[in-house]
Each structure stands twice: as structure tokens, then as C-alpha cells.
């Protein structure tokens, strides 16, 4: 979780999940789901980096 590559992997994995969730839906809903997934993935990827930076 602490290296950038795994963080990007998590983001892309969640984006893939978002695509699967709404594969047969309309583009507007897909965009909203993908945005939420991206934000969640970004937060989950950034938190460990911040914690490591603080030495926690």
C-alpha cells in the first residue's frame, strides 16, 4: 500500500469495478459511479502515504 504502483493498481482496480457495475447502464450514471470509485480509491491510496510521512 505504501508504494505508488500499488496505489495506482488499487485505483485502476476500483475503476474496473465501476465499469463492471454499470456496464449496461447509461453513460451519465457510469460517470457518477466512476467518479465516486475514483475518489474512494484516491483517499484509500493517500491515507497510508500521509501516515508513513508522519512516521506513524
Biopython code that builds the backbone (N, CA, C, O; Angstrom):
import numpy as np
from Bio.PDB.StructureBuilder import StructureBuilder

atoms = [
    (1, "UNK", "N", (0.836, -1.217, 0.000)),
    (1, "UNK", "CA", (0.000, 0.000, 0.000)),
    (1, "UNK", "C", (0.865, 1.260, 0.000)),
    (1, "UNK", "O", (0.400, 2.330, -0.394)),
    (2, "UNK", "N", (2.115, 1.142, 0.437)),
    (2, "UNK", "CA", (2.913, 2.347, 0.613)),
    (2, "UNK", "C", (3.654, 2.810, -0.626)),
    (2, "UNK", "O", (4.182, 3.922, -0.647)),
    (3, "UNK", "N", (3.706, 1.968, -1.677)),
    (3, "UNK", "CA", (4.387, 2.454, -2.877)),
    (3, "UNK", "C", (3.380, 2.917, -3.920)),
    (3, "UNK", "O", (2.263, 2.401, -3.959)),
    (4, "UNK", "N", (3.743, 3.872, -4.762)),
    (4, "UNK", "CA", (2.807, 4.487, -5.713)),
    (4, "UNK", "C", (2.209, 3.481, -6.688)),
    (4, "UNK", "O", (1.057, 3.630, -7.096)),
    (5, "UNK", "N", (2.977, 2.457, -7.069)),
    (5, "UNK", "CA", (2.467, 1.498, -8.044)),
    (5, "UNK", "C", (1.270, 0.739, -7.504)),
    (5, "UNK", "O", (0.295, 0.535, -8.227)),
    (6, "UNK", "N", (1.322, 0.312, -6.237)),
    (6, "UNK", "CA", (0.194, -0.425, -5.679)),
    (6, "UNK", "C", (-1.010, 0.508, -5.522)),
    (6, "UNK", "O", (-2.155, 0.087, -5.690)),
    (7, "UNK", "N", (-0.745, 1.774, -5.200)),
    (7, "UNK", "CA", (-1.837, 2.743, -5.081)),
    (7, "UNK", "C", (-2.533, 2.918, -6.427)),
    (7, "UNK", "O", (-3.761, 2.936, -6.497)),
    (8, "UNK", "N", (-1.740, 3.046, -7.505)),
    (8, "UNK", "CA", (-2.332, 3.180, -8.837)),
    (8, "UNK", "C", (-3.077, 1.908, -9.197)),
    (8, "UNK", "O", (-4.131, 1.966, -9.830)),
    (9, "UNK", "N", (-2.538, 0.750, -8.796)),
    (9, "UNK", "CA", (-3.203, -0.517, -9.076)),
    (9, "UNK", "C", (-4.576, -0.571, -8.417)),
    (9, "UNK", "O", (-5.542, -1.044, -9.015)),
    (10, "UNK", "N", (-4.653, -0.084, -7.183)),
    (10, "UNK", "CA", (-5.932, -0.058, -6.463)),
    (10, "UNK", "C", (-6.918, 0.854, -7.190)),
    (10, "UNK", "O", (-8.087, 0.506, -7.356)),
    (11, "UNK", "N", (-6.443, 2.019, -7.620)),
    (11, "UNK", "CA", (-7.308, 2.963, -8.324)),
    (11, "UNK", "C", (-7.855, 2.332, -9.602)),
    (11, "UNK", "O", (-9.055, 2.395, -9.869)),
    (12, "UNK", "N", (-6.964, 1.720, -10.394)),
    (12, "UNK", "CA", (-7.419, 1.123, -11.642)),
    (12, "UNK", "C", (-8.343, -0.064, -11.386)),
    (12, "UNK", "O", (-9.286, -0.291, -12.145)),
    (13, "UNK", "N", (-8.080, -0.819, -10.325)),
    (13, "UNK", "CA", (-8.943, -1.954, -9.982)),
    (13, "UNK", "C", (-10.348, -1.461, -9.637)),
    (13, "UNK", "O", (-11.340, -2.046, -10.073)),
    (14, "UNK", "N", (-10.429, -0.383, -8.852)),
    (14, "UNK", "CA", (-11.742, 0.142, -8.487)),
    (14, "UNK", "C", (-12.444, 0.763, -9.693)),
    (14, "UNK", "O", (-13.667, 0.690, -9.808)),
    (15, "UNK", "N", (-11.666, 1.376, -10.595)),
    (15, "UNK", "CA", (-12.260, 1.905, -11.816)),
    (15, "UNK", "C", (-12.842, 0.753, -12.624)),
    (15, "UNK", "O", (-13.922, 0.879, -13.201)),
    (16, "UNK", "N", (-12.122, -0.379, -12.667)),
    (16, "UNK", "CA", (-12.610, -1.559, -13.365)),
    (16, "UNK", "C", (-13.899, -2.068, -12.735)),
    (16, "UNK", "O", (-14.820, -2.482, -13.439)),
    (17, "UNK", "N", (-13.961, -2.035, -11.409)),
    (17, "UNK", "CA", (-15.180, -2.447, -10.702)),
    (17, "UNK", "C", (-16.336, -1.526, -11.097)),
    (17, "UNK", "O", (-17.454, -1.987, -11.325)),
    (18, "UNK", "N", (-16.061, -0.227, -11.174)),
    (18, "UNK", "CA", (-17.093, 0.739, -11.546)),
    (18, "UNK", "C", (-17.614, 0.439, -12.956)),
    (18, "UNK", "O", (-18.814, 0.538, -13.214)),
    (19, "UNK", "N", (-16.705, 0.073, -13.863)),
    (19, "UNK", "CA", (-17.113, -0.248, -15.226)),
    (19, "UNK", "C", (-18.012, -1.482, -15.231)),
    (19, "UNK", "O", (-19.017, -1.520, -15.941)),
    (20, "UNK", "N", (-17.648, -2.493, -14.436)),
    (20, "UNK", "CA", (-18.448, -3.723, -14.382)),
    (20, "UNK", "C", (-19.822, -3.453, -13.778)),
    (20, "UNK", "O", (-20.821, -3.993, -14.255)),
    (21, "UNK", "N", (-19.888, -2.628, -12.740)),
    (21, "UNK", "CA", (-21.159, -2.338, -12.074)),
    (21, "UNK", "C", (-22.156, -1.754, -13.072)),
    (21, "UNK", "O", (-23.335, -2.107, -13.051)),
    (22, "UNK", "N", (-21.690, -0.871, -13.936)),
    (22, "UNK", "CA", (-22.615, -0.153, -14.814)),
    (22, "UNK", "C", (-22.309, -0.408, -16.288)),
    (22, "UNK", "O", (-22.453, 0.487, -17.122)),
    (23, "UNK", "N", (-21.886, -1.630, -16.604)),
    (23, "UNK", "CA", (-21.519, -1.941, -17.980)),
    (23, "UNK", "C", (-22.703, -1.784, -18.932)),
    (23, "UNK", "O", (-22.523, -1.438, -20.099)),
    (24, "UNK", "N", (-23.927, -2.043, -18.426)),
    (24, "UNK", "CA", (-25.094, -1.979, -19.304)),
    (24, "UNK", "C", (-25.996, -0.787, -18.977)),
    (24, "UNK", "O", (-27.169, -0.758, -19.351)),
    (25, "UNK", "N", (-25.428, 0.195, -18.274)),
    (25, "UNK", "CA", (-26.219, 1.365, -17.890)),
    (25, "UNK", "C", (-25.971, 2.533, -18.830)),
    (25, "UNK", "O", (-25.356, 2.380, -19.885)),
    (26, "UNK", "N", (-26.462, 3.712, -18.430)),
    (26, "UNK", "CA", (-26.282, 4.898, -19.275)),
    (26, "UNK", "C", (-24.977, 5.610, -18.890)),
    (26, "UNK", "O", (-24.523, 5.480, -17.753)),
    (27, "UNK", "N", (-24.371, 6.357, -19.818)),
    (27, "UNK", "CA", (-23.069, 6.995, -19.575)),
    (27, "UNK", "C", (-23.062, 7.963, -18.392)),
    (27, "UNK", "O", (-22.057, 8.070, -17.690)),
    (28, "UNK", "N", (-24.165, 8.664, -18.166)),
    (28, "UNK", "CA", (-24.189, 9.634, -17.068)),
    (28, "UNK", "C", (-24.029, 8.924, -15.731)),
    (28, "UNK", "O", (-23.257, 9.361, -14.878)),
    (29, "UNK", "N", (-24.768, 7.818, -15.551)),
    (29, "UNK", "CA", (-24.667, 7.067, -14.304)),
    (29, "UNK", "C", (-23.276, 6.466, -14.168)),
    (29, "UNK", "O", (-22.702, 6.449, -13.079)),
    (30, "UNK", "N", (-22.732, 5.968, -15.291)),
    (30, "UNK", "CA", (-21.382, 5.387, -15.256)),
    (30, "UNK", "C", (-20.372, 6.425, -14.777)),
    (30, "UNK", "O", (-19.507, 6.128, -13.954)),
    (31, "UNK", "N", (-20.490, 7.638, -15.297)),
    (31, "UNK", "CA", (-19.550, 8.701, -14.929)),
    (31, "UNK", "C", (-19.632, 8.984, -13.433)),
    (31, "UNK", "O", (-18.606, 9.164, -12.777)),
    (32, "UNK", "N", (-20.839, 9.022, -12.895)),
    (32, "UNK", "CA", (-21.017, 9.297, -11.469)),
    (32, "UNK", "C", (-20.415, 8.174, -10.631)),
    (32, "UNK", "O", (-19.720, 8.431, -9.649)),
    (33, "UNK", "N", (-20.683, 6.928, -11.022)),
    (33, "UNK", "CA", (-20.148, 5.787, -10.265)),
    (33, "UNK", "C", (-18.629, 5.773, -10.335)),
    (33, "UNK", "O", (-17.958, 5.550, -9.328)),
    (34, "UNK", "N", (-18.083, 6.013, -11.533)),
    (34, "UNK", "CA", (-16.628, 6.004, -11.708)),
    (34, "UNK", "C", (-15.983, 7.108, -10.880)),
    (34, "UNK", "O", (-14.912, 6.910, -10.305)),
    (35, "UNK", "N", (-16.632, 8.280, -10.815)),
    (35, "UNK", "CA", (-16.083, 9.394, -10.039)),
    (35, "UNK", "C", (-16.042, 9.038, -8.558)),
    (35, "UNK", "O", (-15.048, 9.303, -7.881)),
    (36, "UNK", "N", (-17.124, 8.434, -8.049)),
    (36, "UNK", "CA", (-17.172, 8.038, -6.641)),
    (36, "UNK", "C", (-16.092, 7.007, -6.353)),
    (36, "UNK", "O", (-15.377, 7.110, -5.356)),
    (37, "UNK", "N", (-15.972, 6.004, -7.234)),
    (37, "UNK", "CA", (-14.967, 4.956, -7.050)),
    (37, "UNK", "C", (-13.560, 5.557, -7.052)),
    (37, "UNK", "O", (-12.706, 5.170, -6.255)),
    (38, "UNK", "N", (-13.334, 6.514, -7.965)),
    (38, "UNK", "CA", (-12.012, 7.128, -8.062)),
    (38, "UNK", "C", (-11.677, 7.897, -6.788)),
    (38, "UNK", "O", (-10.556, 7.820, -6.285)),
    (39, "UNK", "N", (-12.661, 8.646, -6.264)),
    (39, "UNK", "CA", (-12.435, 9.419, -5.041)),
    (39, "UNK", "C", (-12.127, 8.483, -3.873)),
    (39, "UNK", "O", (-11.202, 8.731, -3.100)),
    (40, "UNK", "N", (-12.906, 7.406, -3.749)),
    (40, "UNK", "CA", (-12.689, 6.448, -2.658)),
    (40, "UNK", "C", (-11.303, 5.824, -2.775)),
    (40, "UNK", "O", (-10.576, 5.713, -1.787)),
    (41, "UNK", "N", (-10.940, 5.415, -4.001)),
    (41, "UNK", "CA", (-9.635, 4.792, -4.223)),
    (41, "UNK", "C", (-8.511, 5.774, -3.920)),
    (41, "UNK", "O", (-7.494, 5.405, -3.333)),
    (42, "UNK", "N", (-8.702, 7.029, -4.325)),
    (42, "UNK", "CA", (-7.670, 8.043, -4.105)),
    (42, "UNK", "C", (-7.452, 8.266, -2.611)),
    (42, "UNK", "O", (-6.313, 8.343, -2.151)),
    (43, "UNK", "N", (-8.540, 8.368, -1.860)),
    (43, "UNK", "CA", (-8.432, 8.580, -0.412)),
    (43, "UNK", "C", (-7.731, 7.392, 0.241)),
    (43, "UNK", "O", (-6.840, 7.568, 1.072)),
    (44, "UNK", "N", (-8.144, 6.171, -0.143)),
    (44, "UNK", "CA", (-7.540, 4.975, 0.443)),
    (44, "UNK", "C", (-6.059, 4.872, 0.087)),
    (44, "UNK", "O", (-5.268, 4.339, 0.865)),
    (45, "UNK", "N", (-5.684, 5.379, -1.081)),
    (45, "UNK", "CA", (-4.284, 5.316, -1.502)),
    (45, "UNK", "C", (-3.444, 6.392, -0.815)),
    (45, "UNK", "O", (-2.260, 6.178, -0.552)),
    (46, "UNK", "N", (-4.045, 7.546, -0.523)),
    (46, "UNK", "CA", (-3.302, 8.669, 0.041)),
    (46, "UNK", "C", (-3.113, 8.546, 1.556)),
    (46, "UNK", "O", (-2.073, 8.943, 2.080)),
    (47, "UNK", "N", (-4.096, 8.007, 2.256)),
    (47, "UNK", "CA", (-4.026, 7.929, 3.720)),
    (47, "UNK", "C", (-2.751, 7.226, 4.204)),
    (47, "UNK", "O", (-2.068, 7.767, 5.073)),
    (48, "UNK", "N", (-2.401, 6.043, 3.678)),
    (48, "UNK", "CA", (-1.176, 5.378, 4.165)),
    (48, "UNK", "C", (0.083, 6.191, 3.877)),
    (48, "UNK", "O", (1.028, 6.171, 4.666)),
    (49, "UNK", "N", (0.101, 6.903, 2.758)),
    (49, "UNK", "CA", (1.268, 7.728, 2.416)),
    (49, "UNK", "C", (1.425, 8.851, 3.436)),
    (49, "UNK", "O", (2.536, 9.149, 3.874)),
    (50, "UNK", "N", (0.310, 9.472, 3.811)),
    (50, "UNK", "CA", (0.354, 10.557, 4.798)),
    (50, "UNK", "C", (0.812, 10.002, 6.152)),
    (50, "UNK", "O", (1.646, 10.603, 6.828)),
    (51, "UNK", "N", (0.256, 8.852, 6.535)),
    (51, "UNK", "CA", (0.616, 8.245, 7.814)),
    (51, "UNK", "C", (2.104, 7.901, 7.836)),
    (51, "UNK", "O", (2.783, 8.122, 8.839)),
    (52, "UNK", "N", (2.603, 7.362, 6.732)),
    (52, "UNK", "CA", (4.018, 6.994, 6.672)),
    (52, "UNK", "C", (4.878, 8.257, 6.745)),
    (52, "UNK", "O", (5.937, 8.251, 7.372)),
    (53, "UNK", "N", (4.427, 9.333, 6.110)),
    (53, "UNK", "CA", (5.163, 10.582, 6.134)),
    (53, "UNK", "C", (5.268, 11.147, 7.543)),
    (53, "UNK", "O", (6.266, 11.777, 7.892)),
    (54, "UNK", "N", (4.234, 10.919, 8.355)),
    (54, "UNK", "CA", (4.248, 11.402, 9.737)),
    (54, "UNK", "C", (5.048, 10.474, 10.633)),
    (54, "UNK", "O", (5.351, 10.827, 11.773)),
    (55, "UNK", "N", (5.394, 9.294, 10.139)),
    (55, "UNK", "CA", (6.163, 8.344, 10.924)),
    (55, "UNK", "C", (5.290, 7.481, 11.812)),
    (55, "UNK", "O", (5.781, 6.851, 12.748)),
    (56, "UNK", "N", (3.983, 7.449, 11.521)),
    (56, "UNK", "CA", (3.064, 6.651, 12.337)),
    (56, "UNK", "C", (3.136, 5.175, 11.948)),
    (56, "UNK", "O", (2.432, 4.349, 12.528)),
]
sb = StructureBuilder()
sb.init_structure("model")
sb.init_model(0)
sb.init_chain("A")
sb.init_seg("    ")
for serial, (resi, resn, name, xyz) in enumerate(atoms, 1):
    if name == "N":
        sb.init_residue(resn, " ", resi, " ")
    sb.init_atom(name, np.array(xyz, "f"), 0.0, 1.0, " ", f" {name:<3s}", serial, name[0])
structure = sb.get_structure()
